Amino acid sequence: MGHFLVVGILVIVVAVLTYFGLDAVGLMPVQASAQSVSIDWLWNWEIIAISFLFSLIVVPMIYSLIVFRRKKGETGDGEHIEGNTPLEIGWTVVPLLIVLVFAYMGAYSLGDIRRADPDALVINVKAQQWVWTFEYPEYGIISKELHLPLNQQVVLKMQSTDVIHSFWVPEFRIKQDVVPGRVTEYRITPTLIGDYKVRCAELCGSSHYSMESPVIVDSQADYDAWITAQSAIAAEAAKTPEGQGQLLTVRNGCIGCHSVDGARMTGPTWFGLYGENVELADGSTVVADDAYLAESILNPQAKEVAGFAPTVMPPFALSETEIANIVAYLKTLK
């Protein structure tokens, strides 16, 4: 009986030390959404269970190796034990009950984080290799940044134009796949002002690592100011061909592969491109004029640029006017 008492005390001590040790490490990032509270509550109980089960396995094993090891000079066999029916029933029933309890807790947490607000702000999200694009349909705004108002539920209606992506902001805790041919929803209520980052959590191609975009949680006043400023910018841009072309490049995700400042990305930079000689993969050279740029938009595989992997850029079904507007925008990038 003494061994059981010692082992029991050691299990409790090691379980407590393990739990507080894991808690001190800070495994989770800061809570920045209302949904993260429920998720972290469930996570905390799981850590408690894991710490206890770890101790329940490791402590008796190490204790037995030390206390019941074969002593010097011992040559006899150990005690023969046929089994222990109550123990076997116990370690079957008790874990089953624990699993059922955690199943209920998980269902409760899931219901809590998916509770819908009928007045939620709707933002459309487009995912494609390798960029996120955010549209605010109520205001006609398209942005490379996701701005969210504090303490207001937001529902992101997400679509993918190519492969499966996954929308994940660690501080919000929730992760949601974005599947081609479907509209998936992601509900979140930001509770902490700050700058965060959305990452793609599903391997989606060679530049998967760079599929990140800023997520900014603003106070209501700052959010309203940002909306007003962006609405004015969009209205002003719509007045000129080059402004409309810039909006088209954002809406179609072109900025995910082409930089406008000379930085090297998956595709050739647009900075200073117009009118320059472009070396092609077959060794020939072509001038980046209106015709070449229009062809590259409509048929990206027609002329591969030297130094870049074979293009995965899809052809875009744009009108002649839209293509002309994009070309007009590219002419300004000098």
C-alpha positions in Angstrom: 0.0 0.0 0.0 2.9 2.3 0.7 4.1 2.1 -2.9 0.6 3.2 -4.2 0.6 6.2 -1.8 4.1 7.3 -2.9 3.3 6.9 -6.6 0.0 8.7 -6.2 1.7 11.7 -4.5 4.4 11.8 -7.2 1.9 11.6 -10.0 0.0 14.6 -8.6 3.3 16.6 -8.0 4.6 15.9 -11.5 1.3 16.6 -13.1 1.1 20.0 -11.4 4.7 20.8 -12.3 4.1 19.7 -15.9 1.0 21.9 -16.3 2.6 25.0 -14.8 5.7 24.4 -16.9 3.8 24.2 -20.1 1.7 27.2 -19.1 4.9 29.2 -18.4 6.3 28.5 -21.8 3.5 30.5 -23.4 2.4 28.1 -26.1 -0.4 30.3 -27.3 -0.2 33.8 -28.8 -2.2 36.7 -27.4 -6.0 36.5 -27.4 -7.3 39.0 -29.9 -10.9 37.8 -30.5 -14.0 36.8 -28.5 -13.8 33.4 -30.1 -10.3 32.8 -28.7 -11.6 32.8 -25.1 -13.7 29.7 -25.6 -10.9 28.0 -27.6 -8.3 28.7 -25.0 -10.6 27.5 -22.2 -10.9 24.2 -24.0 -7.2 24.1 -24.7 -6.4 24.7 -21.0 -8.5 21.7 -19.9 -6.7 19.6 -22.5 -3.3 20.7 -21.2 -4.5 19.7 -17.7 -5.6 16.2 -19.0 -2.3 15.8 -20.9 -0.2 16.7 -17.9 -2.1 14.2 -15.7 -1.9 11.4 -18.3 1.8 12.1 -18.9 2.5 11.8 -15.2 0.2 8.7 -14.8 2.4 6.9 -17.3 5.9 8.2 -16.7 5.9 8.3 -12.9 4.9 4.6 -12.3 7.2 3.5 -15.0 10.3 5.3 -13.6 9.3 4.4 -10.0 9.1 0.7 -11.0 12.4 0.8 -12.8 14.1 2.2 -9.7 12.3 0.5 -6.8 11.6 -2.9 -8.3 14.8 -3.4 -10.2 16.6 -6.7 -9.7 18.9 -6.3 -6.8 22.5 -7.7 -6.7 22.5 -11.4 -6.0 18.8 -11.9 -6.8 18.3 -14.9 -9.2 14.6 -15.8 -8.7 11.6 -15.0 -10.9 9.3 -12.1 -10.2 5.8 -12.6 -8.8 3.4 -14.1 -11.3 0.3 -11.9 -11.8 -2.6 -13.2 -13.8 -4.5 -9.9 -14.1 -6.7 -7.5 -12.3 -10.3 -7.3 -13.5 -11.4 -4.2 -11.6 -8.3 -2.4 -12.8 -9.0 -3.3 -16.4 -12.6 -2.2 -16.1 -11.5 1.0 -14.5 -8.9 2.0 -17.2 -11.5 1.3 -19.9 -14.5 3.1 -18.3 -12.8 6.1 -16.9 -11.1 7.2 -20.1 -14.3 6.6 -22.0 -16.1 9.0 -19.6 -13.3 11.5 -20.0 -13.6 11.3 -23.8 -17.3 11.9 -23.6 -16.8 14.9 -21.3 -14.3 16.5 -23.7 -16.6 15.8 -26.6 -19.3 17.8 -24.9 -16.9 20.6 -24.0 -15.7 20.6 -27.6 -19.3 20.8 -29.0 -20.1 23.6 -26.5 -17.0 25.6 -27.6 -17.8 25.0 -31.3 -21.3 26.3 -30.8 -19.9 29.3 -28.9 -17.5 30.4 -31.6 -19.9 29.9 -34.4 -22.7 31.9 -32.9 -23.9 34.3 -35.6 -24.6 38.0 -35.3 -27.3 39.1 -37.8 -25.7 42.5 -38.0 -22.2 41.2 -38.8 -20.1 43.1 -41.2 -19.6 41.3 -44.5 -16.2 41.2 -46.2 -15.4 39.2 -49.3 -12.1 37.4 -49.4 -10.4 36.0 -52.5 -7.5 33.6 -52.2 -5.3 32.7 -55.0 -1.6 31.8 -55.5 -0.2 33.6 -53.6 -2.2 36.6 -52.4 -5.2 37.5 -50.3 -7.6 40.2 -51.6 -10.3 41.8 -49.4 -13.4 43.5 -50.8 -15.8 45.6 -48.7 -18.9 45.4 -50.9 -20.9 47.9 -48.9 -18.3 50.6 -49.7 -16.9 49.4 -53.1 -13.4 49.1 -51.5 -10.8 46.5 -52.6 -7.7 46.3 -50.4 -4.5 44.2 -49.8 -5.0 44.7 -46.1 -7.8 43.4 -43.9 -9.1 46.2 -41.6 -11.5 45.1 -38.9 -13.5 47.2 -36.4 -13.1 46.5 -32.7 -15.8 44.5 -30.9 -17.9 44.0 -34.0 -18.5 40.5 -35.5 -17.3 40.2 -39.0 -18.2 37.4 -41.4 -15.6 36.7 -44.1 -17.1 35.1 -47.2 -14.1 33.4 -48.8 -13.5 32.0 -52.2 -10.4 30.5 -54.0 -9.7 30.9 -57.7 -7.3 28.0 -57.9 -6.3 25.5 -55.2 -7.2 25.0 -51.5 -5.9 27.7 -49.2 -6.5 28.1 -45.5 -7.2 31.4 -43.7 -5.4 31.5 -40.3 -4.7 34.4 -37.9 -3.0 32.8 -34.9 -4.2 35.5 -32.5 -7.8 34.8 -33.6 -7.3 31.0 -33.1 -9.8 30.0 -35.8 -8.6 28.5 -39.1 -10.9 28.0 -42.1 -10.1 26.3 -45.4 -10.9 28.2 -48.6 -12.0 25.7 -51.2 -12.4 26.2 -55.0 -16.0 26.2 -56.2 -17.4 27.0 -52.7 -18.0 30.0 -50.4 -16.7 29.3 -46.9 -17.5 31.5 -44.0 -15.2 32.7 -41.2 -16.8 34.6 -38.3 -14.7 36.6 -35.9 -15.1 39.3 -33.3 -11.9 41.2 -32.8 -11.3 42.3 -29.2 -7.8 43.7 -29.2 -6.5 46.7 -31.2 -3.3 45.9 -33.0 -1.5 44.7 -36.2 -1.7 41.0 -37.0 -1.0 38.8 -40.0 -3.1 36.3 -41.9 -1.2 33.2 -43.2 -2.2 30.5 -45.5 -2.1 27.3 -43.5 -2.5 24.9 -46.4 0.4 24.0 -48.7 -0.7 25.7 -51.9 2.4 25.8 -54.2 5.9 27.0 -54.5 5.3 30.4 -52.9 3.0 29.2 -50.2 5.5 30.6 -47.6 4.9 34.2 -48.8 1.1 34.1 -48.8 0.6 36.6 -46.0 -1.3 39.8 -45.6 -1.7 42.4 -42.8 -4.7 42.3 -40.5 -5.4 45.5 -38.7 -7.9 45.8 -35.8 -8.9 49.4 -35.5 -11.1 51.3 -33.0 -14.4 52.2 -34.5 -13.3 55.8 -35.1 -10.1 54.7 -36.9 -12.0 52.1 -38.9 -14.5 54.7 -40.1 -11.6 57.0 -41.0 -9.9 54.3 -43.0 -13.2 53.5 -44.8 -13.7 57.1 -45.7 -10.1 57.5 -47.0 -10.2 54.3 -49.0 -13.6 55.3 -50.5 -12.2 58.6 -51.6 -9.1 56.9 -53.1 -11.3 54.4 -55.0 -13.6 57.2 -56.3 -10.6 59.2 -57.5 -8.9 56.2 -59.1 -12.1 55.4 -61.0 -11.8 58.7 -62.8 -8.7 57.8 -64.8 -7.7 54.7 -66.9 -4.5 54.1 -64.9 -6.4 54.4 -61.7 -9.0 51.8 -62.9 -6.1 49.6 -64.0 -4.5 49.7 -60.6 -7.8 48.6 -59.0 -8.0 45.8 -61.5 -4.6 44.5 -60.6 -5.6 44.5 -56.9 -8.9 42.8 -57.5 -7.4 40.1 -59.7 -4.5 39.4 -57.3 -1.8 40.4 -59.7 0.2 41.9 -56.9 0.7 38.5 -55.4 3.3 37.7 -58.1 4.4 41.0 -59.6 6.0 43.8 -57.6 5.7 47.5 -58.4 8.9 48.6 -56.8 11.5 46.4 -58.5 11.5 43.6 -55.8 11.9 40.1 -57.2 8.8 37.9 -56.8 7.3 34.9 -58.5 6.8 36.9 -61.6 8.7 39.7 -63.3 8.5 43.1 -61.6 6.3 45.8 -63.3 8.6 48.6 -62.2 10.1 50.2 -65.2 8.8 47.4 -67.4 7.0 49.3 -70.1 9.1 50.1 -73.2 12.0 47.9 -72.0 13.6 45.0 -73.8 12.5 41.7 -72.1 14.7 38.6 -72.5 12.6 35.5 -73.1 13.3 31.9 -72.0 14.0 30.9 -75.6 16.8 33.4 -75.9 14.9 36.0 -77.9 14.1 39.5 -76.9 10.8 41.4 -77.1 9.8 45.0 -76.4 7.3 45.4 -73.5 4.9 47.4 -75.5 1.1 47.5 -75.5 0.7 44.4 -77.6 3.2 42.3 -75.6 1.5 43.2 -72.3 -2.0 42.5 -73.6 -0.8 39.2 -74.9 0.8 38.3 -71.6 -2.4 39.0 -69.8 -4.6 37.0 -72.2 -2.1 34.2 -72.8 0.6 34.2 -70.1 2.3 31.1 -71.5 2.8 32.7 -74.9 6.2 34.2 -74.1 8.0 33.0 -70.9 10.4 35.5 -69.4 14.0 34.2 -68.8 15.0 33.5 -65.2 11.5 32.6 -64.0 9.9 29.2 -63.6 7.2 28.2 -66.1 4.2 30.4 -65.3 1.2 29.2 -63.4 -0.6 32.5 -64.0 -4.1 31.8 -65.3 -5.4 33.6 -68.4 -7.7 36.5 -67.4 -10.9 37.1 -69.3 -10.7 40.9 -69.4 -12.2 43.3 -71.9 -10.1 45.4 -74.3 -10.9 48.4 -72.2 -9.8 46.7 -68.9 -6.6 45.5 -70.5 -5.9 49.0 -71.9 -6.4 50.4 -68.4 -4.0 47.9 -66.9 -1.4 48.8 -69.5 -2.0 52.5 -68.8 -1.3 51.8 -65.1 1.9 49.9 -65.9 3.2 52.9 -67.9 3.1 54.9 -64.7 5.5 52.6 -62.8 8.8 54.2 -63.4 
